[in-house]
Each structure stands twice: as C-alpha cells, then as structure tokens.
Amino acid sequence: MSPLWLVLAAIAVWALIRLGRQGERAGRGHWRVTATLFSAVMIAGGVLALSKGSWMLGGGLVAAGLWLTVASRQRTVAPRAERMTDSEARSILGVSADASKAEINAAWKKVMARAHPDTGGTEGLAARVNAARDQLLGR
C-alpha cells in the first residue's frame, strides 16, 4: 500500500470526524452512517492485511476502524435547561395567573399549532411550549 493511500485515508477520517463534531443539527445525522460504513471497510482491510502478514498496517487499520466506530456513536448531550418559572410559562402560553386547566390546554393547543415542527416550528420551540404546559399543570 503506497503512502498516498494512507494520506487519503487519513484525510477521509479527519473529514468524517470534523463533520461529526458539528452537532446533531438537521442534515448532519447522515455522517454516522458514512462513518460506520467507512469503519467497516477499514476493519475488513485490516483483517485482510493481517491475514497477509502485514501486522503493522493491519493492526493500525483495525484499531482506526474500531476507534471510528466508537467515536461516531458518541452523541453530545445538550445541557439540561433550567426549570422555567410560572411567569415564564404563562407568558409562553399567553394565559393569566388564574387560568384553569381547560384554559391552559386550549392555549397550549393554539400555540402548539404554530410551534410544532410539522407546521413550520422548531423542535426546541415545541419543547418549550410543552414544558410551559407541564409547568403550569404541575406534571
């Protein structure tokens, strides 16, 4: 195997790692599939090299493939948001301090109709609306 192939493989690994560290935004989840396929090819190549007697190359490819598999499966967990206050929850839903459960649920449905990801909202906004309802209903 020429050094050119090793350089190209190193560039591919670096690109996959950079792509994966950009987060879990929309359109970025596909890198995990690519990394898994690439690591499978690296492990298979390493096993083939080991069977041919090339211990350094084979061991390196297997180790790199296993590392890429593990690295591509680790997800970054967003820090948990602080609990919102009742006044923040009321302002999100647009209800008064003495609103009943029925009024809170009606306001939640109205706001969620606009905030839901299927109707043009975002997942984060829908989560805040749900958290506001849960805060006011004491769930």
Secondary structure, 3 states (H helix, E strand, C coil): CCHHHHHHHHHHHHHHHHHHCCCCCCCCCHHHHHHHHHHHHHHHHHHHHHHCCCHHHHHHHHHHHHHHHHHHHCCCCCCCCCCCCHHHHHHHHCCCCCCCHHHHHHHHHHHHHHHCHHHCCCHHHHHHHHHHHHHHHCC
